[in-house]
């Protein structure tokens, strides 16, 4: 059944290519007319109080993680996940968002391969101690340690793919790069990875038909790769964004989630974190989480 669905998507995409000149013109028009929103204001990390031990959540990826569509990163997806998780389990939750507007999978991967983990001279900080560049896991590790007193997060949330859809990344390259991203994150962090599914771009109000339809098909094709990875690999999870999408949850640009949208997504992803915490607790026999309460 999944194979038939993918075949259907490929056939629809092939038909869309017949309109390629028109799609290009529409793409140019959309870029010129769409409201351009900035990344959200820093700080890009925070804490929600609760019982110890703390849970550490790191957000990586594109403009959704960077907070485009909201005013402050405290309203962004990563912070919303942390807030909801803390409320559900009555635990202290530390969060950090390291996103970059416009990032594709290759950009995320490049930042994780750019620096020698054993060479601290590659890490650059401002006079106030703020991490400048590059935003790589080694730098994230060090900054995370400074902010939260620990080297590694407990969960990594990834939002990536929309720019690969609009940039027409080939399926072959996308499959390779997502595989490499997962391998890199598992190597550097060794914790559960939660992928936000690529949103249904066919419903983005900023887009127009037939471009809207074509990008919607392409988004579904690329999203299938993440779904398959989550099915096959341990500690890789895919969050379905299709059934969560609502027009009223979009920001003014019609392309990014608003504060309400991030809150809704954060609530759902927090449920996944809570389930994983419960599974881990039952496996170790240390703490069981039930209805927001910790039981020995």
Secondary structure, 3 states (H helix, E strand, C coil): CHHHHHHHHHHHHHHHHHHHHHHHHHHHHHHHHCCCCCCCECCCEEEECCEEEEEEEEEEECHHHHCCCCCEHHHCHHHHHHHHHHHHHCEEEEEEEEECCCCCHHHHHHHHHCCCCCCHHHCCECCCCCECCCCCHHHHHHHHHHHHCCCCCCEEEEECCHHHHHCCCCHHHHHHHHHHHHHHHHHHCCCEEEEECCCCHHHCCCCCCCHHHHHHHHHHHHHHHHHHHHHHCCCEEEECCCCCCCHHHECCCCCCECHHHHHHHHHHHHHHHHHHHHHHHHHHCCCEEECCEEEC
